[in-house]
């Protein structure tokens, strides 16, 4: 971490009423929690895979165009 980054984080820690070390620990824990939550959201659910999606506008249009008059 550069001196400028360290000064910025120290200012934020002081504003929150924490020491710099405590602030950085809390920030790391929050980042790890977000990473875990993001990984859980990216997994496809079984219910979403079971549902049959309605074809889009152009797919329906092409289907109608291929039907005989």
FIKOLKE-622902 format. One record per residue: residue number from 1; residue in three letters; x, y, z of N, C-alpha, C in turn. Coordinates in pm, 1 decimal, always signed. Layout:
REM FIKOLKE-622902
{r NUM,Ala,{X,Y,Z},{X,Y,Z},{X,Y,Z}}
...
END
This chain:
REM FIKOLKE-622902
{r 1,Unk,{+85.1,-116.0,+0.0},{+0.0,+0.0,+0.0},{+90.7,+123.7,+0.0}}
{r 2,Unk,{+60.6,+216.2,-89.5},{+142.4,+336.6,-97.9},{+111.1,+429.7,+19.1}}
{r 3,Unk,{+195.0,+528.9,+35.6},{+174.7,+625.0,+144.9},{+44.4,+701.6,+127.9}}
{r 4,Unk,{+10.8,+733.5,+4.4},{-113.7,+806.3,-20.7},{-235.3,+720.1,+14.9}}
{r 5,Unk,{-230.8,+593.3,-23.0},{-341.4,+502.8,+10.5},{-351.5,+485.0,+161.4}}
{r 6,Unk,{-235.8,+471.6,+225.5},{-233.2,+454.1,+370.5},{-290.9,+577.3,+440.7}}
{r 7,Unk,{-256.6,+696.3,+391.5},{-309.4,+819.5,+450.1},{-460.7,+828.6,+431.1}}
{r 8,Unk,{-506.6,+790.1,+313.1},{-649.8,+792.6,+285.5},{-724.3,+697.5,+377.8}}
{r 9,Unk,{-673.7,+575.9,+391.2},{-738.1,+476.9,+478.5},{-730.6,+520.9,+624.6}}
{r 10,Unk,{-621.6,+585.2,+664.2},{-609.5,+635.1,+801.7},{-714.5,+742.4,+828.2}}
{r 11,Unk,{-740.2,+826.6,+729.0},{-841.4,+932.1,+743.2},{-981.0,+870.4,+757.4}}
{r 12,Unk,{-1007.8,+768.2,+676.9},{-1137.7,+700.3,+686.0},{-1153.4,+628.4,+819.0}}
{r 13,Unk,{-1043.6,+568.4,+868.6},{-1047.2,+497.9,+997.2},{-1073.3,+596.1,+1110.1}}
{r 14,Unk,{-1008.0,+712.1,+1104.5},{-1028.4,+813.1,+1208.5},{-1172.5,+862.8,+1207.5}}
{r 15,Unk,{-1228.8,+877.6,+1089.8},{-1367.4,+922.5,+1077.2},{-1463.8,+821.0,+1138.6}}
{r 16,Unk,{-1428.9,+691.6,+1126.1},{-1511.9,+585.0,+1181.6},{-1480.5,+559.5,+1328.8}}
{r 17,Unk,{-1374.7,+622.7,+1380.7},{-1338.3,+605.1,+1520.5},{-1263.2,+476.5,+1547.8}}
{r 18,Unk,{-1188.9,+427.2,+1449.8},{-1113.8,+303.7,+1464.2},{-965.9,+329.4,+1436.8}}
{r 19,Unk,{-883.2,+235.3,+1481.6},{-742.2,+243.2,+1446.0},{-726.5,+195.6,+1301.6}}
{r 20,Unk,{-614.3,+229.1,+1241.3},{-591.8,+190.8,+1102.0},{-591.1,+39.6,+1086.1}}
{r 21,Unk,{-526.6,-31.6,+1177.7},{-521.0,-177.4,+1168.6},{-660.2,-238.8,+1179.0}}
{r 22,Unk,{-736.5,-189.3,+1274.5},{-873.0,-241.0,+1294.3},{-959.1,-212.0,+1170.7}}
{r 23,Unk,{-942.5,-91.8,+1114.6},{-1017.5,-52.3,+995.7},{-985.4,-145.1,+877.9}}
{r 24,Unk,{-856.7,-174.9,+858.7},{-816.6,-261.1,+747.8},{-865.7,-403.8,+767.6}}
{r 25,Unk,{-866.2,-452.9,+891.5},{-919.4,-586.3,+919.8},{-1067.4,-592.4,+885.0}}
{r 26,Unk,{-1140.8,-491.0,+926.9},{-1283.9,-486.8,+900.4},{-1310.8,-479.5,+749.6}}
{r 27,Unk,{-1229.6,-400.8,+680.6},{-1244.6,-386.5,+536.1},{-1216.5,-518.7,+464.7}}
{r 28,Unk,{-1113.8,-592.0,+509.1},{-1081.9,-721.6,+449.5},{-1193.1,-822.8,+473.3}}
{r 29,Unk,{-1250.4,-822.8,+594.0},{-1360.0,-914.9,+624.1},{-1481.6,-885.0,+537.2}}
{r 30,Unk,{-1510.1,-756.1,+518.3},{-1624.7,-717.4,+436.0},{-1602.8,-759.6,+290.6}}
{r 31,Unk,{-1481.5,-743.8,+241.7},{-1451.0,-783.2,+103.5},{-1462.9,-934.3,+87.5}}
{r 32,Unk,{-1418.1,-1009.6,+187.3},{-1428.7,-1155.3,+180.2},{-1575.3,-1198.4,+184.4}}
{r 33,Unk,{-1655.3,-1130.8,+263.3},{-1798.3,-1161.8,+270.8},{-1868.7,-1134.2,+139.5}}
{r 34,Unk,{-1833.0,-1024.6,+73.7},{-1892.6,-993.1,-55.2},{-1851.3,-1095.4,-160.1}}
{r 35,Unk,{-1728.9,-1142.0,-150.2},{-1680.5,-1241.8,-246.2},{-1760.9,-1370.4,-229.7}}
{r 36,Unk,{-1785.5,-1412.0,-106.6},{-1863.9,-1533.6,-81.0},{-2006.9,-1516.2,-128.8}}
{r 37,Unk,{-2065.0,-1398.9,-103.6},{-2202.8,-1375.0,-145.5},{-2212.5,-1373.3,-297.0}}
{r 38,Unk,{-2114.2,-1317.0,-364.0},{-2113.9,-1313.3,-510.1},{-2101.5,-1451.7,-569.0}}
{r 39,Unk,{-2022.3,-1538.3,-505.9},{-2006.3,-1675.1,-554.9},{-2136.4,-1753.1,-539.1}}
{r 40,Unk,{-2210.2,-1725.8,-433.3},{-2336.3,-1796.0,-411.2},{-2440.4,-1752.8,-513.9}}
{r 41,Unk,{-2437.2,-1627.2,-556.1},{-2535.6,-1578.0,-652.2},{-2510.7,-1631.4,-792.5}}
{r 42,Unk,{-2386.1,-1662.1,-825.7},{-2355.9,-1705.5,-961.5},{-2392.5,-1850.0,-986.7}}
{r 43,Unk,{-2415.6,-1927.4,-883.6},{-2455.3,-2066.7,-903.0},{-2599.2,-2071.9,-954.9}}
{r 44,Unk,{-2623.8,-2148.8,-1059.6},{-2760.7,-2155.7,-1111.4},{-2849.1,-2237.3,-1016.7}}
{r 45,Unk,{-2969.8,-2191.3,-1000.0},{-3061.8,-2264.1,-913.2},{-3133.9,-2371.4,-994.8}}
{r 46,Unk,{-3180.6,-2474.3,-927.1},{-3248.6,-2585.0,-994.6},{-3383.4,-2539.5,-1048.9}}
{r 47,Unk,{-3451.1,-2449.9,-978.5},{-3582.5,-2405.3,-1024.2},{-3571.8,-2321.7,-1150.5}}
{r 48,Unk,{-3466.6,-2241.1,-1163.5},{-3451.1,-2159.3,-1283.3},{-3422.2,-2246.6,-1404.5}}
{r 49,Unk,{-3348.7,-2354.8,-1385.5},{-3316.3,-2442.9,-1496.7},{-3438.8,-2524.1,-1539.2}}
{r 50,Unk,{-3529.3,-2551.5,-1445.7},{-3646.9,-2632.4,-1477.7},{-3752.0,-2554.5,-1555.8}}
{r 51,Unk,{-3756.2,-2424.4,-1537.4},{-3856.6,-2343.4,-1604.8},{-3822.6,-2331.4,-1752.7}}
{r 52,Unk,{-3925.6,-2343.0,-1835.1},{-3904.3,-2326.4,-1978.2},{-3929.2,-2180.4,-2012.6}}
{r 53,Unk,{-3830.5,-2118.2,-2072.5},{-3840.3,-1976.9,-2105.0},{-3924.6,-1956.8,-2230.0}}
{r 54,Unk,{-4002.4,-1850.6,-2230.1},{-4082.4,-1815.0,-2345.5},{-3988.1,-1762.9,-2453.9}}
{r 55,Unk,{-4007.0,-1804.6,-2578.6},{-3918.0,-1756.7,-2684.5},{-3930.7,-1605.6,-2701.1}}
{r 56,Unk,{-3822.8,-1544.8,-2743.4},{-3820.0,-1399.6,-2760.7},{-3903.0,-1353.6,-2878.6}}
{r 57,Unk,{-3908.5,-1224.0,-2896.5},{-3990.4,-1163.9,-3001.0},{-3950.2,-1212.6,-3139.5}}
{r 58,Unk,{-3821.0,-1206.5,-3169.3},{-3775.4,-1245.3,-3302.5},{-3789.4,-1395.6,-3325.2}}
{r 59,Unk,{-3771.6,-1475.7,-3222.4},{-3788.9,-1619.8,-3237.7},{-3933.7,-1652.3,-3271.5}}
{r 60,Unk,{-4026.9,-1583.5,-3206.5},{-4168.3,-1605.6,-3236.2},{-4202.8,-1555.2,-3375.8}}
{r 61,Unk,{-4144.7,-1443.6,-3415.5},{-4168.8,-1386.9,-3548.2},{-4119.8,-1481.3,-3656.5}}
{r 62,Unk,{-3999.5,-1536.4,-3639.1},{-3945.9,-1631.6,-3736.1},{-4028.2,-1758.7,-3741.4}}
{r 63,Unk,{-4077.8,-1801.7,-3627.2},{-4161.0,-1922.0,-3623.1},{-4289.1,-1900.4,-3702.1}}
{r 64,Unk,{-4350.6,-1782.6,-3686.6},{-4472.2,-1750.1,-3761.7},{-4443.9,-1740.1,-3910.2}}
{r 65,Unk,{-4326.9,-1686.1,-3945.7},{-4291.8,-1668.4,-4086.5},{-4270.9,-1801.1,-4156.6}}
{r 66,Unk,{-4231.6,-1904.5,-4084.5},{-4205.4,-2033.3,-4144.8},{-4330.1,-2118.8,-4159.1}}
{r 67,Unk,{-4437.5,-2080.7,-4091.6},{-4562.0,-2156.1,-4103.5},{-4625.7,-2129.8,-4239.3}}
{r 68,Unk,{-4687.4,-2231.2,-4300.2},{-4755.0,-2208.2,-4427.8},{-4881.3,-2124.4,-4409.0}}
{r 69,Unk,{-4919.1,-2053.8,-4515.2},{-5040.3,-1970.9,-4509.7},{-5157.8,-2061.3,-4514.0}}
END
